[in-house]
Amino acid sequence: MGIPDHLTCLLKNLYAGQEATVRPGHGTTDWFQIGKGVRQGCLLSPCLFNLYAEYIMRNAGLEETQAGIKIAGRNINNLRYVDDTTLMGESEEELKSLLMKVKVESEKVGLKLNIQKMKIMASGPITSWQIDGETVETVSDFIFLGSKITADGDYSHEIKRHLLLGRKVMTNSFANKGLSSQGYGFSCGHVWM
């Protein structure tokens, strides 16, 4: 990915010979060598994880593939935020293909997909998936970046939730100033679409 050798060397030296101890309640465990992973709480850890994730996605060829959904003329097949990745395809076959590409590239760098955290959502019927002998859970909705995404594309519940959150904030703001939200005609009964 074009990372200069001196930075790679610096990171190798930073991570060489790492030791850790764990505090399970009272006291601490004996010190032990850390062989894998990034340092917990280190400012570099999210950056290193993102570098790995970007490397995996590039090598999986997700940018070049035609698999994905079309939004405003663009092909979108993955959404990523921190350590959450959402893969998208027009068909079950497309989605399986994307997932297997990411799985293969992840394994090449020593990372393993967590099948227990994986979910599949489809707008139509879908067969049961097995990866490495484990069944992937099929769901009708999931939370992505704090918003509920449903298979049928109905977002009315999210609109209502956000309006209620806004009402709560405004009511608290008015109350802190000794005002009543009712006196200002602040109502959140219906949303017309």
C-alpha angles and dihedrals in degrees: 000000000000099000109161116248093238091059092047089050091048092052093047090053092046091054098038116113096003117177131187143182129204128222106213100182105301123021127353138273123246116279116268137185118259111222103173142024136036127293114274110241095008114138090225095055098084090046092050091048091050091050090054092046092050091047091051094048093047093048091046086061096232092147093056100042122097091217116112140064125298116238119174090340094308126113110233119185103154140033119193133188120168104309097342116100125182118194119199134194140168091235141023089253092053092050093048090049092051092046094050091049091052091045093052094047092045091054091050089064095041099261124128126204113241102233092187090062094044120103133184122209124182134178089220138029116311133187123237113272127217123193118183089344094307123114116234113225117245115214137183093216141008140185116253118181090340096309126107113239116196131199091235093053094239108153098169091105090055092049091051091046092052092047090051091048089050091049091050092051093048093045090052090046092051092045091052088055093045093251131128120234089209091063090059096052092248104167132162103183105123140013115208117207 
